[in-house]
Amino acid sequence: MAISQELLDILACPACKAEVKLTSSGDGLKCVSCNRVYPIRDDIPVMLIDEATIESPEETSSG
């Protein structure tokens, strides 16, 4: 089961409150502002700052 668009529409980055988008690989949610990537485990987004990794702005996401 994929993350629904309705859920993506209400989720926000817990660090900066910006929008998050699904990564191109589909295994995480990337913040459009601070570039933190929150993992998705068992179809559940793990929206914890301590679990996030930070990617460079060049690594774009789809969505």
Buried (B, 14 or more C-beta within 10 A) or exposed (E): EEBEEEEBEEBBBBBBEEBBBBBEEEEBBBBBBBBBBBBBEEEEBBBEEEBBEEBEEEEEBEB
